[in-house]
Every structure is written in structure tokens, then in C-alpha cells.
Amino acid sequence: MTLREMEISAATLMSGDNRSRRRVAKRLESFLSRSWIAIANLEAEVCVGVYYAALCVLRVTSEKKAKPSPGLDISKGNPIDDCWYRGQKWLHNRQKLAACGIGFGADAQGGKGGSIYEVTSAEDDPASPKEGTLRHAVTQANPLWIVFQADMTFVLKEELIISSYKTIDARGAQILFNGSWGIVVQSVTHVIIHGIHVTGCQRPPGYFSANYSRMPKRSEFDGDGIKIIDSQHIWVDHCRISYCADGLLDVTVSSNYISVTNNYFEHNRKVMLMGHSPSWVADKQMQATVAFNYFGEGAMERMPRCRYGNFHVVNNYYWEWGVYAIGGSSAPTIFSEGNYFIAGNAKQVTRRMDNSSGNWCSVNDIFLNGAYFISSGEPKNSTAYDLAKSFKALASHRIPKITSHSGPLQLL
């Protein structure tokens, strides 16, 4: 039995009413979780020092089946890229990107208006960050637009905590974060992260540098690729994230005005969590846009998994999810629009984790190979979805082409 078949078996057992079956399923799920982490560890070690994880033979083979490789240009029709890309002219006006966001995070300014900060070294010294390093840049108090002198591979020695009014702009360089620690956006505002590749985040021992008394206590890094906590006006665009011990990208604890666009998510059990916990009712205010992303090979579940809040899941490409694609609990409002779903063994797009219902609807989605979406709550034309609509969706038949350039772009 393959790991994917075991995942599906566990999901089937968990849906049953018999208590003993559920106990067996939980043990199986625990085993599977440890298995995926072990695989992530091995893959990260094999690919150390390589920018694109797809350069490892196994990943090249699987990804070519799932999507075309990105080209040297950008396909027309993506409203974000069409806004800032005019051949190589973008090099002379990098900060135009800040005017090109869409969705609930469209107002994220990042380091717009601030100085250009060029990272010249991949060295990482959390205790005393040196000028010219990324850690030095992200800890400065003033707005900064951060770029990279050359291709770089970062092996962080501690979580990378980004301060307010920063843009990490990797256009024109291949920027890899490989292994151990991930990126944390905590209790800040106006951050843009564009064009990086994060892979192999684990759960190393170590305490967070920043804790806030009004927030849930966090004692150890949990292995997320990018973690957004208690932050507003955040935009993550054209990144590639894979093989992390926990989630690839989490948005929790009263975060709001979030856009996650044009990213390539792959090879992980948990992809994206939005909403902290059933007890954290402040997440009812959350508005998040998930658009133009490619959910690819080995992405099992949480694309996204929503608690409370209002979510516009729009114009994404879903390739053969392992367990489910879009999940939720604590009565979320989920407006699924113009997505392109291609089912594998698992056919159902949706999964509810409790009986709170909420409002779930599908509008102009394409379902292939038996994929199906279960709606609930208010009908799709209800005003209940007004707070979950963030921009005018593109026609769903255009999504395969649009998302063929997800992840970091090859511009130079």
C-alpha cells in the first residue's frame, strides 16, 4: 500500500461513526505524519545547495507530469504580472509591484517609498546580523525594498522574523531557503514576499525571539515554511514552498487583509491553514484571497483549511489532491470561484471538520475526473458572501495557462 492509499484509508476511517475505527484511524494518521516528515528530511538533505528542488530527478519526473516548466517570459492575462511586467523595464521600477496586488491584501505596501537594500551575502548571524545580509535588512525599523545581488541559498540558523514595511523581492535571482528554519511574519503590517523558494523546514529545538503576552504561547518552531501571525496587509506572491514538517503557509491569530497569489505548493501533507483554533474567535474578522496558485504533486490537504473568517478561493489550479482540497470548521464563509479541479483517487473537493456548517459555495469552477464540491449554508447569490469576494475572477478555462507560471519567475 502506498502512502497516498494509506492517507485515503485514514480519511475514510475518520469519517466513520464507530469509535474503535476512529482510534485506529488516528494511530494511522500519526504514523503517516511521521512518515511524511521523514521523507521531507531525506529530500531536503539530498537537495541541499540546489535552487530548484525539481532538479532532483524524482521531482523533475513527477512535476513534468503535473505542469509545464516555467518559461523565460510571463504569459499574458495575469492581472498582477501584466501590471508590473513590461519586458526588462521592471528592473528600473521595482517598486511598481506594490501597486499591482489584488484581493484582500491588495493594499500591502511592503517597502514602497523606502530605500533599495541589496543583499550581498547569504551569511546568517541571528545574534549580530551583519550589514549586507538578509537578516540585517528585515530587522531594520525603516521601510526597505530588499533585493539580491546574485543567486543565493540560505540555511537559516533561526527563524527569519520580518519587520513592518518590508518587501523581499527575489525577481532576477534564484533565492532558496533550504532546511531547518522558516520565515515568520508576526505582529507587523505591510509586508510583501515575492519570488523565493522555501523547502525542507523542520522542527529544530529553539525558542522564538518574539513572544507577545496577548498571543497564544509559542515555545518552539513548528516547521512551517511561511508563518503569518497577528499581521495585516500581507501579500505572498510567486513563491514556491515544499517539504515542510508542518504547513507550507499558515495565516493565524487575528491576521487580516491577506493575499496569497501565484505560488507553487507541492509535496506536503498540510498546505495552508487560515485561522488559529476554534477558541480564537477573533479570526472571524479575517479576509483572505487565495488566487492563481498551483496546488501540485504531493499536496494532500488544506488548500486552504479555513476557520471562521471570509475566504475568496479563486482561479487556482488543483492537481490530484491526496485527501481533500478545501476544508473548514468554525463556520467559515468560503467563496470558491473559477477554480480548475482535476481529481486523482480522492474526488471530493471539500471537507468539513465539525458540524458548524458556515457558508460554502462554488461558482464557475471546472471539475474534471470526477471531482465534486459540496455546497452548504446560503445559496451562492446570497449577500452572505459579499465579504468573501475580493476581485473579479477570470474565466476558469484560462487557469491552466495562467498558473503555468506560478512559483518564482525566470526573468533574466
Summary of the structure (lengths in Angstrom):
residues: 412
radius of gyration: 19.9
end to end distance: 44.1
largest distance: 63.4
contacts: 1488
relative contact order: 0.12
helix: 24%
strand: 30%
